[in-house]
Amino acid sequence: AHGVAVDSAEFSGLPTAECRRAITAKLAELGKGGERVNYKLRDWVFSRQRYWGEPIPIYFPVELEPGSTDPRNGDAHRICYET
């Protein structure tokens, strides 16, 4: 973000990088803020869920108990994570 601050009171006319440093210093001086690093780690696959839902089907092998037909209906089953 390159540019010059406009209509920013005492920070007007400052280049963007210098303006950010000046605002951070001013907030620290007033006891209302300070410099801090904020990491936002995102996995591109799972960040897409917000808009389109899970894009990759996740498959877990299922073993049905005797007499069971469909685990989605609550029938007894076991998910095989080892496979």
PyMOL Python script that loads the backbone (N, CA, C, O; Angstrom):
from pymol import cmd

cmd.read_pdbstr("""\
ATOM      1  N   ALA A   1       0.840  -1.174   0.000  1.00  0.00           N
ATOM      2  CA  ALA A   1       0.000   0.000   0.000  1.00  0.00           C
ATOM      3  C   ALA A   1       0.889   1.242   0.000  1.00  0.00           C
ATOM      4  O   ALA A   1       1.420   1.643   1.035  1.00  0.00           O
ATOM      5  N   HIS A   2       1.035   1.828  -1.158  1.00  0.00           N
ATOM      6  CA  HIS A   2       1.854   3.026  -1.290  1.00  0.00           C
ATOM      7  C   HIS A   2       0.935   4.206  -1.541  1.00  0.00           C
ATOM      8  O   HIS A   2      -0.057   4.086  -2.260  1.00  0.00           O
ATOM      9  N   GLY A   3       1.255   5.318  -0.965  1.00  0.00           N
ATOM     10  CA  GLY A   3       0.441   6.503  -1.163  1.00  0.00           C
ATOM     11  C   GLY A   3       0.728   7.516  -0.084  1.00  0.00           C
ATOM     12  O   GLY A   3       1.719   7.423   0.641  1.00  0.00           O
ATOM     13  N   VAL A   4      -0.162   8.487   0.009  1.00  0.00           N
ATOM     14  CA  VAL A   4      -0.012   9.576   0.972  1.00  0.00           C
ATOM     15  C   VAL A   4      -1.327   9.718   1.733  1.00  0.00           C
ATOM     16  O   VAL A   4      -2.403   9.663   1.137  1.00  0.00           O
ATOM     17  N   ALA A   5      -1.239   9.900   3.039  1.00  0.00           N
ATOM     18  CA  ALA A   5      -2.433  10.056   3.865  1.00  0.00           C
ATOM     19  C   ALA A   5      -3.119  11.384   3.536  1.00  0.00           C
ATOM     20  O   ALA A   5      -2.466  12.419   3.415  1.00  0.00           O
ATOM     21  N   VAL A   6      -4.443  11.336   3.394  1.00  0.00           N
ATOM     22  CA  VAL A   6      -5.241  12.512   3.061  1.00  0.00           C
ATOM     23  C   VAL A   6      -6.329  12.666   4.121  1.00  0.00           C
ATOM     24  O   VAL A   6      -6.899  11.676   4.580  1.00  0.00           O
ATOM     25  N   ASP A   7      -6.612  13.903   4.506  1.00  0.00           N
ATOM     26  CA  ASP A   7      -7.647  14.190   5.505  1.00  0.00           C
ATOM     27  C   ASP A   7      -7.483  13.328   6.758  1.00  0.00           C
ATOM     28  O   ASP A   7      -8.440  12.734   7.252  1.00  0.00           O
ATOM     29  N   SER A   8      -6.245  13.275   7.258  1.00  0.00           N
ATOM     30  CA  SER A   8      -5.932  12.448   8.417  1.00  0.00           C
ATOM     31  C   SER A   8      -5.339  13.273   9.551  1.00  0.00           C
ATOM     32  O   SER A   8      -4.429  12.825  10.248  1.00  0.00           O
ATOM     33  N   ALA A   9      -5.864  14.479   9.729  1.00  0.00           N
ATOM     34  CA  ALA A   9      -5.429  15.384  10.812  1.00  0.00           C
ATOM     35  C   ALA A   9      -3.915  15.555  10.789  1.00  0.00           C
ATOM     36  O   ALA A   9      -3.345  15.930   9.764  1.00  0.00           O
ATOM     37  N   GLU A  10      -3.276  15.285  11.897  1.00  0.00           N
ATOM     38  CA  GLU A  10      -1.826  15.508  12.001  1.00  0.00           C
ATOM     39  C   GLU A  10      -1.005  14.569  11.130  1.00  0.00           C
ATOM     40  O   GLU A  10       0.199  14.775  10.971  1.00  0.00           O
ATOM     41  N   PHE A  11      -1.629  13.545  10.564  1.00  0.00           N
ATOM     42  CA  PHE A  11      -0.903  12.574   9.751  1.00  0.00           C
ATOM     43  C   PHE A  11      -1.044  12.846   8.254  1.00  0.00           C
ATOM     44  O   PHE A  11      -0.436  12.141   7.448  1.00  0.00           O
ATOM     45  N   SER A  12      -1.816  13.830   7.871  1.00  0.00           N
ATOM     46  CA  SER A  12      -2.003  14.166   6.455  1.00  0.00           C
ATOM     47  C   SER A  12      -0.673  14.505   5.808  1.00  0.00           C
ATOM     48  O   SER A  12       0.169  15.191   6.387  1.00  0.00           O
ATOM     49  N   GLY A  13      -0.510  14.002   4.585  1.00  0.00           N
ATOM     50  CA  GLY A  13       0.693  14.292   3.822  1.00  0.00           C
ATOM     51  C   GLY A  13       1.823  13.307   4.048  1.00  0.00           C
ATOM     52  O   GLY A  13       2.814  13.335   3.319  1.00  0.00           O
ATOM     53  N   LEU A  14       1.699  12.443   5.034  1.00  0.00           N
ATOM     54  CA  LEU A  14       2.756  11.463   5.291  1.00  0.00           C
ATOM     55  C   LEU A  14       2.632  10.271   4.344  1.00  0.00           C
ATOM     56  O   LEU A  14       1.523   9.841   4.026  1.00  0.00           O
ATOM     57  N   PRO A  15       3.768   9.740   3.895  1.00  0.00           N
ATOM     58  CA  PRO A  15       3.717   8.508   3.089  1.00  0.00           C
ATOM     59  C   PRO A  15       3.106   7.382   3.938  1.00  0.00           C
ATOM     60  O   PRO A  15       3.210   7.402   5.164  1.00  0.00           O
ATOM     61  N   THR A  16       2.483   6.422   3.295  1.00  0.00           N
ATOM     62  CA  THR A  16       1.754   5.366   3.985  1.00  0.00           C
ATOM     63  C   THR A  16       2.568   4.677   5.076  1.00  0.00           C
ATOM     64  O   THR A  16       2.100   4.557   6.208  1.00  0.00           O
ATOM     65  N   ALA A  17       3.773   4.224   4.757  1.00  0.00           N
ATOM     66  CA  ALA A  17       4.592   3.507   5.741  1.00  0.00           C
ATOM     67  C   ALA A  17       4.899   4.388   6.951  1.00  0.00           C
ATOM     68  O   ALA A  17       4.805   3.938   8.093  1.00  0.00           O
ATOM     69  N   GLU A  18       5.263   5.639   6.695  1.00  0.00           N
ATOM     70  CA  GLU A  18       5.572   6.578   7.790  1.00  0.00           C
ATOM     71  C   GLU A  18       4.317   6.899   8.600  1.00  0.00           C
ATOM     72  O   GLU A  18       4.382   7.036   9.821  1.00  0.00           O
ATOM     73  N   CYS A  19       3.175   7.019   7.919  1.00  0.00           N
ATOM     74  CA  CYS A  19       1.910   7.314   8.582  1.00  0.00           C
ATOM     75  C   CYS A  19       1.528   6.184   9.532  1.00  0.00           C
ATOM     76  O   CYS A  19       1.079   6.440  10.649  1.00  0.00           O
ATOM     77  N   ARG A  20       1.699   4.953   9.103  1.00  0.00           N
ATOM     78  CA  ARG A  20       1.385   3.807   9.958  1.00  0.00           C
ATOM     79  C   ARG A  20       2.245   3.818  11.219  1.00  0.00           C
ATOM     80  O   ARG A  20       1.750   3.578  12.321  1.00  0.00           O
ATOM     81  N   ARG A  21       3.534   4.099  11.048  1.00  0.00           N
ATOM     82  CA  ARG A  21       4.430   4.159  12.213  1.00  0.00           C
ATOM     83  C   ARG A  21       4.032   5.294  13.149  1.00  0.00           C
ATOM     84  O   ARG A  21       4.052   5.129  14.369  1.00  0.00           O
ATOM     85  N   ALA A  22       3.669   6.452  12.581  1.00  0.00           N
ATOM     86  CA  ALA A  22       3.300   7.613  13.389  1.00  0.00           C
ATOM     87  C   ALA A  22       2.003   7.362  14.162  1.00  0.00           C
ATOM     88  O   ALA A  22       1.894   7.737  15.329  1.00  0.00           O
ATOM     89  N   ILE A  23       1.029   6.735  13.519  1.00  0.00           N
ATOM     90  CA  ILE A  23      -0.241   6.436  14.182  1.00  0.00           C
ATOM     91  C   ILE A  23      -0.016   5.422  15.307  1.00  0.00           C
ATOM     92  O   ILE A  23      -0.575   5.562  16.395  1.00  0.00           O
ATOM     93  N   THR A  24       0.798   4.410  15.042  1.00  0.00           N
ATOM     94  CA  THR A  24       1.103   3.406  16.070  1.00  0.00           C
ATOM     95  C   THR A  24       1.788   4.056  17.264  1.00  0.00           C
ATOM     96  O   THR A  24       1.464   3.757  18.414  1.00  0.00           O
ATOM     97  N   ALA A  25       2.737   4.947  16.988  1.00  0.00           N
ATOM     98  CA  ALA A  25       3.447   5.637  18.073  1.00  0.00           C
ATOM     99  C   ALA A  25       2.489   6.526  18.865  1.00  0.00           C
ATOM    100  O   ALA A  25       2.574   6.591  20.092  1.00  0.00           O
ATOM    101  N   LYS A  26       1.578   7.209  18.168  1.00  0.00           N
ATOM    102  CA  LYS A  26       0.606   8.080  18.837  1.00  0.00           C
ATOM    103  C   LYS A  26      -0.333   7.278  19.740  1.00  0.00           C
ATOM    104  O   LYS A  26      -0.618   7.694  20.863  1.00  0.00           O
ATOM    105  N   LEU A  27      -0.807   6.142  19.259  1.00  0.00           N
ATOM    106  CA  LEU A  27      -1.680   5.298  20.068  1.00  0.00           C
ATOM    107  C   LEU A  27      -0.950   4.756  21.296  1.00  0.00           C
ATOM    108  O   LEU A  27      -1.527   4.670  22.380  1.00  0.00           O
ATOM    109  N   ALA A  28       0.316   4.392  21.121  1.00  0.00           N
ATOM    110  CA  ALA A  28       1.110   3.903  22.251  1.00  0.00           C
ATOM    111  C   ALA A  28       1.309   5.029  23.273  1.00  0.00           C
ATOM    112  O   ALA A  28       1.242   4.801  24.481  1.00  0.00           O
ATOM    113  N   GLU A  29       1.551   6.232  22.779  1.00  0.00           N
ATOM    114  CA  GLU A  29       1.741   7.395  23.655  1.00  0.00           C
ATOM    115  C   GLU A  29       0.475   7.684  24.473  1.00  0.00           C
ATOM    116  O   GLU A  29       0.555   8.080  25.636  1.00  0.00           O
ATOM    117  N   LEU A  30      -0.685   7.480  23.854  1.00  0.00           N
ATOM    118  CA  LEU A  30      -1.956   7.722  24.529  1.00  0.00           C
ATOM    119  C   LEU A  30      -2.399   6.533  25.389  1.00  0.00           C
ATOM    120  O   LEU A  30      -3.387   6.615  26.117  1.00  0.00           O
ATOM    121  N   GLY A  31      -1.653   5.428  25.293  1.00  0.00           N
ATOM    122  CA  GLY A  31      -2.003   4.236  26.052  1.00  0.00           C
ATOM    123  C   GLY A  31      -3.222   3.516  25.507  1.00  0.00           C
ATOM    124  O   GLY A  31      -3.912   2.808  26.241  1.00  0.00           O
ATOM    125  N   LYS A  32      -3.491   3.698  24.204  1.00  0.00           N
ATOM    126  CA  LYS A  32      -4.680   3.101  23.598  1.00  0.00           C
ATOM    127  C   LYS A  32      -4.348   2.041  22.556  1.00  0.00           C
ATOM    128  O   LYS A  32      -5.239   1.536  21.873  1.00  0.00           O
ATOM    129  N   GLY A  33      -3.097   1.710  22.436  1.00  0.00           N
ATOM    130  CA  GLY A  33      -2.733   0.708  21.437  1.00  0.00           C
ATOM    131  C   GLY A  33      -1.232   0.576  21.352  1.00  0.00           C
ATOM    132  O   GLY A  33      -0.494   1.171  22.137  1.00  0.00           O
ATOM    133  N   GLY A  34      -0.795  -0.202  20.401  1.00  0.00           N
ATOM    134  CA  GLY A  34       0.624  -0.405  20.200  1.00  0.00           C
ATOM    135  C   GLY A  34       0.864  -1.330  19.030  1.00  0.00           C
ATOM    136  O   GLY A  34      -0.066  -1.838  18.403  1.00  0.00           O
ATOM    137  N   GLU A  35       2.134  -1.533  18.757  1.00  0.00           N
ATOM    138  CA  GLU A  35       2.503  -2.388  17.638  1.00  0.00           C
ATOM    139  C   GLU A  35       2.311  -3.839  18.030  1.00  0.00           C
ATOM    140  O   GLU A  35       2.661  -4.247  19.138  1.00  0.00           O
ATOM    141  N   ARG A  36       1.756  -4.608  17.119  1.00  0.00           N
ATOM    142  CA  ARG A  36       1.500  -6.019  17.381  1.00  0.00           C
ATOM    143  C   ARG A  36       1.428  -6.774  16.065  1.00  0.00           C
ATOM    144  O   ARG A  36       0.917  -6.251  15.074  1.00  0.00           O
ATOM    145  N   VAL A  37       1.931  -7.987  16.049  1.00  0.00           N
ATOM    146  CA  VAL A  37       1.845  -8.830  14.866  1.00  0.00           C
ATOM    147  C   VAL A  37       0.624  -9.725  15.019  1.00  0.00           C
ATOM    148  O   VAL A  37       0.414 -10.327  16.072  1.00  0.00           O
ATOM    149  N   ASN A  38      -0.176  -9.811  13.969  1.00  0.00           N
ATOM    150  CA  ASN A  38      -1.374 -10.627  13.992  1.00  0.00           C
ATOM    151  C   ASN A  38      -1.295 -11.603  12.826  1.00  0.00           C
ATOM    152  O   ASN A  38      -1.455 -11.208  11.671  1.00  0.00           O
ATOM    153  N   TYR A  39      -1.050 -12.873  13.123  1.00  0.00           N
ATOM    154  CA  TYR A  39      -0.947 -13.878  12.076  1.00  0.00           C
ATOM    155  C   TYR A  39      -2.304 -14.496  11.802  1.00  0.00           C
ATOM    156  O   TYR A  39      -3.036 -14.850  12.727  1.00  0.00           O
ATOM    157  N   LYS A  40      -2.632 -14.622  10.544  1.00  0.00           N
ATOM    158  CA  LYS A  40      -3.854 -15.305  10.151  1.00  0.00           C
ATOM    159  C   LYS A  40      -3.442 -16.418   9.194  1.00  0.00           C
ATOM    160  O   LYS A  40      -3.250 -16.201   7.998  1.00  0.00           O
ATOM    161  N   LEU A  41      -3.313 -17.604   9.753  1.00  0.00           N
ATOM    162  CA  LEU A  41      -2.923 -18.742   8.937  1.00  0.00           C
ATOM    163  C   LEU A  41      -4.182 -19.353   8.343  1.00  0.00           C
ATOM    164  O   LEU A  41      -5.138 -19.666   9.053  1.00  0.00           O
ATOM    165  N   ARG A  42      -4.160 -19.512   7.054  1.00  0.00           N
ATOM    166  CA  ARG A  42      -5.335 -20.051   6.387  1.00  0.00           C
ATOM    167  C   ARG A  42      -4.923 -21.139   5.415  1.00  0.00           C
ATOM    168  O   ARG A  42      -3.898 -21.034   4.742  1.00  0.00           O
ATOM    169  N   ASP A  43      -5.703 -22.145   5.352  1.00  0.00           N
ATOM    170  CA  ASP A  43      -5.519 -23.199   4.376  1.00  0.00           C
ATOM    171  C   ASP A  43      -6.507 -22.888   3.259  1.00  0.00           C
ATOM    172  O   ASP A  43      -7.706 -22.773   3.515  1.00  0.00           O
ATOM    173  N   TRP A  44      -6.029 -22.750   2.031  1.00  0.00           N
ATOM    174  CA  TRP A  44      -6.897 -22.307   0.948  1.00  0.00           C
ATOM    175  C   TRP A  44      -8.098 -23.224   0.756  1.00  0.00           C
ATOM    176  O   TRP A  44      -9.177 -22.757   0.392  1.00  0.00           O
ATOM    177  N   VAL A  45      -7.927 -24.515   0.994  1.00  0.00           N
ATOM    178  CA  VAL A  45      -9.033 -25.440   0.794  1.00  0.00           C
ATOM    179  C   VAL A  45     -10.152 -25.163   1.783  1.00  0.00           C
ATOM    180  O   VAL A  45     -11.314 -25.047   1.394  1.00  0.00           O
ATOM    181  N   PHE A  46      -9.804 -25.055   3.066  1.00  0.00           N
ATOM    182  CA  PHE A  46     -10.841 -24.911   4.068  1.00  0.00           C
ATOM    183  C   PHE A  46     -11.359 -23.480   4.177  1.00  0.00           C
ATOM    184  O   PHE A  46     -12.460 -23.270   4.687  1.00  0.00           O
ATOM    185  N   SER A  47     -10.589 -22.484   3.709  1.00  0.00           N
ATOM    186  CA  SER A  47     -11.111 -21.122   3.734  1.00  0.00           C
ATOM    187  C   SER A  47     -12.221 -20.940   2.691  1.00  0.00           C
ATOM    188  O   SER A  47     -13.016 -20.004   2.786  1.00  0.00           O
ATOM    189  N   ARG A  48     -12.273 -21.827   1.706  1.00  0.00           N
ATOM    190  CA  ARG A  48     -13.333 -21.761   0.692  1.00  0.00           C
ATOM    191  C   ARG A  48     -14.684 -22.177   1.251  1.00  0.00           C
ATOM    192  O   ARG A  48     -15.715 -21.877   0.649  1.00  0.00           O
ATOM    193  N   GLN A  49     -14.700 -22.869   2.404  1.00  0.00           N
ATOM    194  CA  GLN A  49     -15.964 -23.337   2.963  1.00  0.00           C
ATOM    195  C   GLN A  49     -16.949 -22.208   3.185  1.00  0.00           C
ATOM    196  O   GLN A  49     -18.158 -22.396   3.049  1.00  0.00           O
ATOM    197  N   ARG A  50     -16.439 -21.035   3.527  1.00  0.00           N
ATOM    198  CA  ARG A  50     -17.314 -19.903   3.821  1.00  0.00           C
ATOM    199  C   ARG A  50     -18.246 -19.596   2.658  1.00  0.00           C
ATOM    200  O   ARG A  50     -19.395 -19.206   2.866  1.00  0.00           O
ATOM    201  N   TYR A  51     -17.757 -19.771   1.435  1.00  0.00           N
ATOM    202  CA  TYR A  51     -18.552 -19.412   0.268  1.00  0.00           C
ATOM    203  C   TYR A  51     -19.192 -20.615  -0.427  1.00  0.00           C
ATOM    204  O   TYR A  51     -20.345 -20.546  -0.854  1.00  0.00           O
ATOM    205  N   TRP A  52     -18.446 -21.716  -0.539  1.00  0.00           N
ATOM    206  CA  TRP A  52     -18.935 -22.824  -1.360  1.00  0.00           C
ATOM    207  C   TRP A  52     -19.120 -24.135  -0.606  1.00  0.00           C
ATOM    208  O   TRP A  52     -19.548 -25.125  -1.200  1.00  0.00           O
ATOM    209  N   GLY A  53     -18.813 -24.166   0.660  1.00  0.00           N
ATOM    210  CA  GLY A  53     -18.899 -25.433   1.377  1.00  0.00           C
ATOM    211  C   GLY A  53     -17.635 -26.242   1.186  1.00  0.00           C
ATOM    212  O   GLY A  53     -16.729 -25.823   0.465  1.00  0.00           O
ATOM    213  N   GLU A  54     -17.567 -27.359   1.804  1.00  0.00           N
ATOM    214  CA  GLU A  54     -16.376 -28.208   1.735  1.00  0.00           C
ATOM    215  C   GLU A  54     -16.169 -28.714   0.315  1.00  0.00           C
ATOM    216  O   GLU A  54     -17.013 -29.446  -0.201  1.00  0.00           O
ATOM    217  N   PRO A  55     -15.049 -28.337  -0.340  1.00  0.00           N
ATOM    218  CA  PRO A  55     -14.840 -28.717  -1.733  1.00  0.00           C
ATOM    219  C   PRO A  55     -14.304 -30.131  -1.912  1.00  0.00           C
ATOM    220  O   PRO A  55     -14.387 -30.678  -3.012  1.00  0.00           O
ATOM    221  N   ILE A  56     -13.761 -30.733  -0.868  1.00  0.00           N
ATOM    222  CA  ILE A  56     -13.169 -32.056  -1.005  1.00  0.00           C
ATOM    223  C   ILE A  56     -13.943 -33.028  -0.131  1.00  0.00           C
ATOM    224  O   ILE A  56     -13.979 -32.865   1.088  1.00  0.00           O
ATOM    225  N   PRO A  57     -14.565 -34.041  -0.735  1.00  0.00           N
ATOM    226  CA  PRO A  57     -15.270 -35.007   0.097  1.00  0.00           C
ATOM    227  C   PRO A  57     -14.268 -35.791   0.933  1.00  0.00           C
ATOM    228  O   PRO A  57     -13.212 -36.188   0.441  1.00  0.00           O
ATOM    229  N   ILE A  58     -14.601 -36.007   2.182  1.00  0.00           N
ATOM    230  CA  ILE A  58     -13.734 -36.767   3.070  1.00  0.00           C
ATOM    231  C   ILE A  58     -14.383 -38.126   3.268  1.00  0.00           C
ATOM    232  O   ILE A  58     -15.536 -38.220   3.687  1.00  0.00           O
ATOM    233  N   TYR A  59     -13.640 -39.169   2.965  1.00  0.00           N
ATOM    234  CA  TYR A  59     -14.170 -40.529   3.015  1.00  0.00           C
ATOM    235  C   TYR A  59     -13.581 -41.298   4.178  1.00  0.00           C
ATOM    236  O   TYR A  59     -12.363 -41.337   4.353  1.00  0.00           O
ATOM    237  N   PHE A  60     -14.435 -41.904   4.966  1.00  0.00           N
ATOM    238  CA  PHE A  60     -14.025 -42.809   6.037  1.00  0.00           C
ATOM    239  C   PHE A  60     -14.718 -44.139   5.788  1.00  0.00           C
ATOM    240  O   PHE A  60     -15.945 -44.187   5.701  1.00  0.00           O
ATOM    241  N   PRO A  61     -13.949 -45.227   5.672  1.00  0.00           N
ATOM    242  CA  PRO A  61     -14.586 -46.535   5.511  1.00  0.00           C
ATOM    243  C   PRO A  61     -15.440 -46.856   6.737  1.00  0.00           C
ATOM    244  O   PRO A  61     -15.019 -46.626   7.870  1.00  0.00           O
ATOM    245  N   VAL A  62     -16.620 -47.379   6.510  1.00  0.00           N
ATOM    246  CA  VAL A  62     -17.554 -47.689   7.587  1.00  0.00           C
ATOM    247  C   VAL A  62     -17.834 -49.189   7.600  1.00  0.00           C
ATOM    248  O   VAL A  62     -18.131 -49.781   6.562  1.00  0.00           O
ATOM    249  N   GLU A  63     -17.737 -49.794   8.775  1.00  0.00           N
ATOM    250  CA  GLU A  63     -18.129 -51.196   8.940  1.00  0.00           C
ATOM    251  C   GLU A  63     -19.476 -51.214   9.649  1.00  0.00           C
ATOM    252  O   GLU A  63     -19.628 -50.642  10.728  1.00  0.00           O
ATOM    253  N   LEU A  64     -20.449 -51.873   9.035  1.00  0.00           N
ATOM    254  CA  LEU A  64     -21.783 -51.967   9.621  1.00  0.00           C
ATOM    255  C   LEU A  64     -21.853 -53.161  10.570  1.00  0.00           C
ATOM    256  O   LEU A  64     -21.261 -54.210  10.318  1.00  0.00           O
ATOM    257  N   GLU A  65     -22.573 -52.982  11.645  1.00  0.00           N
ATOM    258  CA  GLU A  65     -22.825 -54.077  12.583  1.00  0.00           C
ATOM    259  C   GLU A  65     -23.836 -55.019  11.927  1.00  0.00           C
ATOM    260  O   GLU A  65     -24.602 -54.589  11.065  1.00  0.00           O
ATOM    261  N   PRO A  66     -23.851 -56.287  12.318  1.00  0.00           N
ATOM    262  CA  PRO A  66     -24.832 -57.224  11.736  1.00  0.00           C
ATOM    263  C   PRO A  66     -26.255 -56.683  11.890  1.00  0.00           C
ATOM    264  O   PRO A  66     -26.649 -56.230  12.964  1.00  0.00           O
ATOM    265  N   GLY A  67     -27.002 -56.739  10.816  1.00  0.00           N
ATOM    266  CA  GLY A  67     -28.388 -56.276  10.828  1.00  0.00           C
ATOM    267  C   GLY A  67     -28.538 -54.794  10.510  1.00  0.00           C
ATOM    268  O   GLY A  67     -29.662 -54.311  10.373  1.00  0.00           O
ATOM    269  N   SER A  68     -27.441 -54.067  10.391  1.00  0.00           N
ATOM    270  CA  SER A  68     -27.494 -52.629  10.073  1.00  0.00           C
ATOM    271  C   SER A  68     -27.491 -52.442   8.573  1.00  0.00           C
ATOM    272  O   SER A  68     -26.876 -53.218   7.841  1.00  0.00           O
ATOM    273  N   THR A  69     -28.181 -51.406   8.116  1.00  0.00           N
ATOM    274  CA  THR A  69     -28.221 -51.139   6.676  1.00  0.00           C
ATOM    275  C   THR A  69     -27.715 -49.749   6.306  1.00  0.00           C
ATOM    276  O   THR A  69     -27.105 -49.581   5.251  1.00  0.00           O
ATOM    277  N   ASP A  70     -27.956 -48.753   7.150  1.00  0.00           N
ATOM    278  CA  ASP A  70     -27.557 -47.387   6.792  1.00  0.00           C
ATOM    279  C   ASP A  70     -27.175 -46.591   8.043  1.00  0.00           C
ATOM    280  O   ASP A  70     -28.042 -46.274   8.858  1.00  0.00           O
ATOM    281  N   PRO A  71     -25.879 -46.261   8.206  1.00  0.00           N
ATOM    282  CA  PRO A  71     -25.452 -45.522   9.398  1.00  0.00           C
ATOM    283  C   PRO A  71     -26.038 -44.112   9.475  1.00  0.00           C
ATOM    284  O   PRO A  71     -26.080 -43.526  10.557  1.00  0.00           O
ATOM    285  N   ARG A  72     -26.493 -43.556   8.343  1.00  0.00           N
ATOM    286  CA  ARG A  72     -27.087 -42.219   8.354  1.00  0.00           C
ATOM    287  C   ARG A  72     -28.424 -42.198   9.083  1.00  0.00           C
ATOM    288  O   ARG A  72     -28.898 -41.145   9.510  1.00  0.00           O
ATOM    289  N   ASN A  73     -29.021 -43.373   9.218  1.00  0.00           N
ATOM    290  CA  ASN A  73     -30.295 -43.486   9.929  1.00  0.00           C
ATOM    291  C   ASN A  73     -30.096 -43.856  11.392  1.00  0.00           C
ATOM    292  O   ASN A  73     -31.065 -44.114  12.107  1.00  0.00           O
ATOM    293  N   GLY A  74     -28.842 -43.882  11.842  1.00  0.00           N
ATOM    294  CA  GLY A  74     -28.571 -44.207  13.232  1.00  0.00           C
ATOM    295  C   GLY A  74     -28.257 -45.667  13.473  1.00  0.00           C
ATOM    296  O   GLY A  74     -28.092 -46.084  14.620  1.00  0.00           O
ATOM    297  N   ASP A  75     -28.170 -46.462  12.397  1.00  0.00           N
ATOM    298  CA  ASP A  75     -27.834 -47.877  12.562  1.00  0.00           C
ATOM    299  C   ASP A  75     -26.424 -48.013  13.140  1.00  0.00           C
ATOM    300  O   ASP A  75     -25.563 -47.161  12.918  1.00  0.00           O
ATOM    301  N   ALA A  76     -26.208 -49.090  13.878  1.00  0.00           N
ATOM    302  CA  ALA A  76     -24.910 -49.333  14.508  1.00  0.00           C
ATOM    303  C   ALA A  76     -23.819 -49.493  13.453  1.00  0.00           C
ATOM    304  O   ALA A  76     -23.989 -50.222  12.476  1.00  0.00           O
ATOM    305  N   HIS A  77     -22.716 -48.813  13.658  1.00  0.00           N
ATOM    306  CA  HIS A  77     -21.599 -48.873  12.712  1.00  0.00           C
ATOM    307  C   HIS A  77     -20.299 -48.496  13.420  1.00  0.00           C
ATOM    308  O   HIS A  77     -20.300 -48.036  14.562  1.00  0.00           O
ATOM    309  N   ARG A  78     -19.192 -48.703  12.709  1.00  0.00           N
ATOM    310  CA  ARG A  78     -17.880 -48.338  13.225  1.00  0.00           C
ATOM    311  C   ARG A  78     -17.100 -47.695  12.082  1.00  0.00           C
ATOM    312  O   ARG A  78     -17.053 -48.241  10.979  1.00  0.00           O
ATOM    313  N   ILE A  79     -16.491 -46.547  12.336  1.00  0.00           N
ATOM    314  CA  ILE A  79     -15.668 -45.873  11.319  1.00  0.00           C
ATOM    315  C   ILE A  79     -14.254 -46.395  11.456  1.00  0.00           C
ATOM    316  O   ILE A  79     -13.696 -46.414  12.554  1.00  0.00           O
ATOM    317  N   CYS A  80     -13.671 -46.820  10.347  1.00  0.00           N
ATOM    318  CA  CYS A  80     -12.330 -47.414  10.338  1.00  0.00           C
ATOM    319  C   CYS A  80     -11.311 -46.344   9.974  1.00  0.00           C
ATOM    320  O   CYS A  80     -11.076 -46.090   8.793  1.00  0.00           O
ATOM    321  N   TYR A  81     -10.707 -45.719  10.968  1.00  0.00           N
ATOM    322  CA  TYR A  81      -9.725 -44.666  10.722  1.00  0.00           C
ATOM    323  C   TYR A  81      -8.362 -45.226  10.308  1.00  0.00           C
ATOM    324  O   TYR A  81      -7.551 -44.511   9.720  1.00  0.00           O
ATOM    325  N   GLU A  82      -8.111 -46.488  10.611  1.00  0.00           N
ATOM    326  CA  GLU A  82      -6.794 -47.089  10.353  1.00  0.00           C
ATOM    327  C   GLU A  82      -6.550 -47.347   8.873  1.00  0.00           C
ATOM    328  O   GLU A  82      -5.395 -47.403   8.452  1.00  0.00           O
ATOM    329  N   THR A  83      -7.579 -47.504   8.084  1.00  0.00           N
ATOM    330  CA  THR A  83      -7.463 -47.894   6.686  1.00  0.00           C
ATOM    331  C   THR A  83      -6.791 -46.832   5.867  1.00  0.00           C
ATOM    332  O   THR A  83      -6.614 -47.003   4.661  1.00  0.00           O
TER     333      THR A  83
END
""", "prot")
cmd.dss("prot")
cmd.show_as("cartoon", "prot")
cmd.util.cbc("prot")
cmd.orient("prot")
